[in-house]
């Protein structure tokens, strides 16, 4: 099992698999701050998790924010809810 700090270091070095795993762990922990940081870094897995959460809550503003951060699927979900 890879620890959090190791995954973070690998993600910071551009390892996409580690970044995806880090996003999955953050989602499991409901660590929204880390998911938002990862989204800002262009992590699609974080965008996926945040979009799922926002869609479940029908949070249109959050979906727009995620879309604006570069995760296109959030815009698709937003349009479907409108």
N, CA, C and O of each residue as an XYZ file, in Angstrom:
328
protein
N       0.856     -1.194      0.000
C       0.000      0.000      0.000
C       0.890      1.242      0.000
O       1.786      1.375      0.833
N       0.642      2.117     -0.910
C       1.413      3.353     -1.017
C       0.815      4.396     -0.081
O      -0.404      4.554     -0.014
N       1.669      5.099      0.633
C       1.146      6.089      1.560
C       0.843      7.415      0.847
O       1.272      7.658     -0.281
N       0.103      8.239      1.543
C      -0.381      9.509      1.018
C       0.758     10.389      0.522
O       0.694     10.927     -0.584
N       1.804     10.539      1.338
C       2.915     11.424      0.977
C       3.643     10.946     -0.270
O       4.071     11.754     -1.095
N       3.782      9.630     -0.407
C       4.431      9.080     -1.600
C       3.592      9.355     -2.834
O       4.121      9.762     -3.868
N       2.284      9.136     -2.734
C       1.390      9.429     -3.863
C       1.441     10.910     -4.227
O       1.476     11.265     -5.406
N       1.447     11.769     -3.213
C       1.490     13.212     -3.466
C       2.783     13.582     -4.191
O       2.760     14.365     -5.141
N       3.906     13.024     -3.747
C       5.190     13.312     -4.385
C       5.201     12.828     -5.833
O       5.668     13.538     -6.723
N       4.689     11.626     -6.067
C       4.638     11.095     -7.432
C       3.711     11.935     -8.315
O       4.022     12.206     -9.475
N       2.586     12.336     -7.761
C       1.654     13.180     -8.516
C       2.294     14.518     -8.864
O       2.130     15.028     -9.971
N       3.026     15.078     -7.905
C       3.714     16.346     -8.148
C       4.770     16.224     -9.242
O       5.102     17.209     -9.902
N       5.295     15.019     -9.432
C       6.285     14.776    -10.478
C       5.631     14.490    -11.835
O       6.324     14.288    -12.832
N       4.296     14.474    -11.866
C       3.590     14.267    -13.122
C       3.107     12.854    -13.360
O       2.650     12.542    -14.460
N       3.196     11.995    -12.368
C       2.728     10.622    -12.504
C       1.201     10.613    -12.447
O       0.615     10.798    -11.381
N       0.556     10.396    -13.602
C      -0.902     10.479    -13.678
C      -1.596      9.362    -12.918
O      -2.663      9.574    -12.342
N      -1.000      8.170    -12.911
C      -1.601      7.059    -12.167
C      -1.632      7.377    -10.678
O      -2.636      7.134    -10.008
N      -0.533      7.921    -10.159
C      -0.475      8.307     -8.749
C      -1.459      9.436     -8.462
O      -2.101      9.446     -7.412
N      -1.581     10.378     -9.380
C      -2.517     11.488     -9.186
C      -3.953     10.980     -9.139
O      -4.759     11.461     -8.343
N      -4.271     10.015     -9.984
C      -5.607      9.428     -9.969
C      -5.876      8.688     -8.673
O      -6.965      8.795     -8.108
N      -4.895      7.940     -8.198
C      -5.035      7.215     -6.935
C      -5.191      8.199     -5.772
O      -5.986      7.972     -4.860
N      -4.430      9.283     -5.815
C      -4.533     10.309     -4.784
C      -5.940     10.903     -4.763
O      -6.507     11.122     -3.692
N      -6.499     11.162     -5.938
C      -7.867     11.684     -6.022
C      -8.865     10.675     -5.462
O      -9.804     11.049     -4.759
N      -8.663      9.396     -5.775
C      -9.556      8.366     -5.241
C      -9.504      8.325     -3.722
O     -10.540      8.232     -3.064
N      -8.299      8.394     -3.165
C      -8.158      8.382     -1.708
C      -8.771      9.624     -1.076
O      -9.415      9.540     -0.030
N      -8.572     10.773     -1.707
C      -9.171     12.007     -1.186
C     -10.692     11.900     -1.201
O     -11.358     12.344     -0.266
N     -11.238     11.314     -2.255
C     -12.685     11.135     -2.333
C     -13.171     10.203     -1.234
O     -14.184     10.474     -0.589
N     -12.451      9.103     -1.019
C     -12.825      8.164      0.042
C     -12.821      8.846      1.406
O     -13.644      8.529      2.265
N     -11.904      9.774      1.605
C     -11.791     10.496      2.881
C     -12.721     11.713      2.933
O     -12.787     12.405      3.949
N     -13.433     11.966      1.839
C     -14.258     13.176      1.711
C     -13.415     14.424      1.928
O     -13.860     15.395      2.540
N     -12.190     14.379      1.414
C     -11.242     15.490      1.526
C     -11.434     16.421      0.327
O     -10.708     16.348     -0.665
N     -12.420     17.286      0.449
C     -12.791     18.178     -0.648
C     -11.678     19.168     -0.963
O     -11.472     19.516     -2.126
N     -10.961     19.624      0.055
C      -9.865     20.570     -0.186
C      -8.813     19.956     -1.115
O      -8.360     20.606     -2.058
N      -8.429     18.717     -0.851
C      -7.439     18.062     -1.714
C      -8.010     17.830     -3.100
O      -7.306     18.011     -4.094
N      -9.271     17.435     -3.186
C      -9.886     17.256     -4.508
C      -9.868     18.561     -5.291
O      -9.594     18.564     -6.491
N     -10.159     19.665     -4.619
C     -10.130     20.965     -5.293
C      -8.718     21.331     -5.735
O      -8.529     21.863     -6.829
N      -7.728     21.050     -4.896
C      -6.336     21.309     -5.279
C      -5.959     20.484     -6.507
O      -5.341     20.992     -7.442
N      -6.336     19.216     -6.493
C      -6.026     18.340     -7.619
C      -6.739     18.804     -8.882
O      -6.162     18.758     -9.968
N      -7.980     19.248     -8.753
C      -8.714     19.777     -9.904
C      -7.985     20.980    -10.485
O      -7.841     21.098    -11.702
N      -7.526     21.873     -9.610
C      -6.786     23.056    -10.059
C      -5.493     22.678    -10.776
O      -4.990     23.432    -11.608
N      -4.958     21.491    -10.440
C      -3.744     20.997    -11.087
C      -4.047     20.250    -12.383
O      -3.139     19.758    -13.053
N      -5.331     20.172    -12.729
C      -5.719     19.513    -13.973
C      -6.003     18.028    -13.831
O      -5.984     17.299    -14.823
N      -6.263     17.571    -12.627
C      -6.510     16.155    -12.379
C      -7.954     15.804    -12.741
O      -8.893     16.221    -12.063
N      -8.116     15.030    -13.821
C      -9.452     14.660    -14.277
C     -10.197     13.776    -13.284
O     -11.416     13.888    -13.155
N      -9.489     12.906    -12.586
C     -10.157     12.032    -11.621
C     -10.776     12.867    -10.511
O     -11.878     12.564    -10.053
N     -10.089     13.910    -10.073
C     -10.656     14.801     -9.061
C     -11.900     15.483     -9.619
O     -12.902     15.628     -8.919
N     -11.832     15.898    -10.879
C     -12.999     16.504    -11.523
C     -14.169     15.550    -11.573
O     -15.318     15.945    -11.376
N     -13.871     14.291    -11.837
C     -14.918     13.265    -11.873
C     -15.587     13.120    -10.512
O     -16.813     13.090    -10.413
N     -14.775     13.030     -9.470
C     -15.336     12.876     -8.117
C     -16.127     14.114     -7.706
O     -17.228     13.994     -7.167
N     -15.582     15.288     -7.953
C     -16.283     16.512     -7.577
C     -17.571     16.680     -8.369
O     -18.577     17.141     -7.830
N     -17.546     16.310     -9.639
C     -18.748     16.403    -10.473
C     -19.833     15.466     -9.953
O     -21.001     15.847     -9.868
N     -19.446     14.246     -9.608
C     -20.409     13.277     -9.069
C     -21.053     13.828     -7.803
O     -22.268     13.740     -7.629
N     -20.235     14.395     -6.921
C     -20.766     14.939     -5.675
C     -21.698     16.134     -5.937
O     -22.768     16.234     -5.337
N     -21.290     17.024     -6.823
C     -22.109     18.209     -7.125
C     -23.410     17.818     -7.822
O     -24.460     18.404     -7.558
N     -23.339     16.840     -8.702
C     -24.544     16.388     -9.402
C     -25.533     15.772     -8.421
O     -26.736     16.018     -8.513
N     -25.032     14.972     -7.483
C     -25.910     14.356     -6.481
C     -26.607     15.421     -5.644
O     -27.758     15.250     -5.243
N     -25.911     16.513     -5.383
C     -26.476     17.612     -4.590
C     -27.239     18.611     -5.456
O     -27.849     19.553     -4.949
N     -27.195     18.390     -6.765
C     -27.800     19.330     -7.730
C     -27.284     20.756     -7.504
O     -28.037     21.728     -7.561
N     -25.990     20.843     -7.250
C     -25.322     22.115     -6.976
C     -24.822     22.705     -8.298
O     -23.706     22.426     -8.737
N     -25.662     23.516     -8.914
C     -25.360     24.073    -10.232
C     -24.150     24.996    -10.211
O     -23.346     24.988    -11.142
N     -24.018     25.786     -9.163
C     -22.866     26.684     -9.071
C     -21.556     25.911     -8.969
O     -20.554     26.289     -9.575
N     -21.572     24.830     -8.202
C     -20.374     24.006     -8.071
C     -20.041     23.331     -9.406
O     -18.873     23.251     -9.786
N     -21.045     22.856    -10.102
C     -20.813     22.258    -11.416
C     -20.212     23.282    -12.374
O     -19.326     22.948    -13.162
N     -20.682     24.516    -12.314
C     -20.120     25.563    -13.164
C     -18.666     25.832    -12.797
O     -17.825     26.012    -13.677
N     -18.370     25.858    -11.507
C     -17.001     26.087    -11.046
C     -16.073     24.967    -11.533
O     -14.961     25.228    -11.993
N     -16.537     23.733    -11.428
C     -15.732     22.596    -11.878
C     -15.516     22.673    -13.385
O     -14.420     22.403    -13.878
N     -16.553     23.038    -14.102
C     -16.444     23.212    -15.553
C     -15.454     24.314    -15.891
O     -14.617     24.149    -16.777
N     -15.546     25.422    -15.198
C     -14.632     26.548    -15.428
C     -13.184     26.180    -15.133
O     -12.258     26.759    -15.701
N     -12.995     25.205    -14.230
C     -11.641     24.750    -13.879
C     -11.059     23.828    -14.950
O      -9.897     23.429    -14.872
N     -11.880     23.494    -15.954
C     -11.354     22.721    -17.070
C     -11.874     21.305    -17.204
O     -11.435     20.579    -18.096
N     -12.790     20.888    -16.353
C     -13.334     19.540    -16.454
C     -14.630     19.604    -17.259
O     -15.686     19.944    -16.726
N     -14.539     19.275    -18.544
C     -15.643     19.462    -19.494
C     -16.885     18.646    -19.140
O     -18.003     19.084    -19.410
N     -16.707     17.482    -18.549
C     -17.857     16.646    -18.227
C     -18.793     17.324    -17.234
O     -19.990     17.039    -17.219
N     -18.265     18.206    -16.418
C     -19.111     18.936    -15.475
C     -20.102     19.818    -16.232
O     -21.247     19.974    -15.809
N     -19.664     20.389    -17.342
C     -20.581     21.211    -18.154
C     -21.692     20.351    -18.744
O     -22.839     20.791    -18.825
N     -21.362     19.129    -19.156
C     -22.379     18.224    -19.688
C     -23.422     17.897    -18.625
O     -24.621     17.900    -18.903
N     -22.967     17.617    -17.417
C     -23.887     17.319    -16.316
C     -24.714     18.555    -15.991
O     -25.921     18.453    -15.769
N     -24.085     19.699    -15.961
C     -24.794     20.946    -15.688
C     -25.892     21.173    -16.719
O     -27.024     21.494    -16.355
N     -25.576     21.013    -17.985
C     -26.583     21.201    -19.037
C     -27.724     20.200    -18.921
O     -28.872     20.529    -19.220
N     -27.420     18.997    -18.497
C     -28.455     17.992    -18.327
C     -29.405     18.341    -17.176
O     -30.586     17.994    -17.208
N     -28.883     19.018    -16.179
C     -29.719     19.401    -15.031
C     -30.541     20.663    -15.278
O     -31.517     20.920    -14.573
N     -30.151     21.441    -16.269
C     -30.882     22.685    -16.542
C     -32.172     22.442    -17.288
O     -32.898     23.388    -17.591
